[in-house]
Amino acid sequence: MTALILALVAGAVVGLALGGLGGGGSVLAVPALTYLIGMPPAEAITASLIIVTLTSITALTGHARDGNVVWRTGLLFAAAGIVPAMLASTAAGNLPQAGLTIAFAAVAGLAALRMLRPVPAPAAGEVRPFKAGAAGAGLGAVTGLLGVGGGFLAVPALARVLNLPMRRAIGTSLLVITINSIAALGARAGTGIHLDWSVIAPFTAAAILGAWDGKRHAQRLSGNTLQRLFAYALLAVVAFMLADALL
């Protein structure tokens, strides 16, 4: 019963982040599954990919209905990350658990610091295809290696590199997250990792409901306010993970 309650609460928080920020949910999902539920890191990463994929698809439909998804840009951005996501996902199985935890904390810390920096207003005519491709490939590798959708990095990349307005960057990032997560899951298929559906199912259900609520709250709060709140929570998670791995 305790695991069920924790899964529901954590799932709701993950959904709020994905629906409201267009990313960040998986950065919370992995430590929640590891430290609250007690899953081994490898299992938590695969479970996180399942949860984030299904939740992102749900959140994506709402943003698409509002016209906040730039499909062509999102598809091109995600395409650059498919192969890196699959390769990194395969390599992740050969890395030590402590190494994965430290790498995850480092990426999450970087994401939090970037979220504390306001995204400048987009400047027309400054889209750089090479940087866009490099950013897409990097996000794919992060997704495959650490089981995160990459949205916490995709939103600032889409806004800064591809000059999308914040709300469109959030909506489009959900498309990128979905494609990257599916590619990483495909690479993990048949690896024999145990999946506890008694945790994954309620976690996902709560995340889907939270995503709809997150989208509703995002319409009432400024993008910078949402990012700062999430960044501070993320820094607290990073500190806990590093202390657990190193002490």
Order of alpha helices (4+ residues) and beta strands (2+ residues): alpha-alpha-alpha-alpha-alpha-alpha-alpha-alpha-alpha-alpha
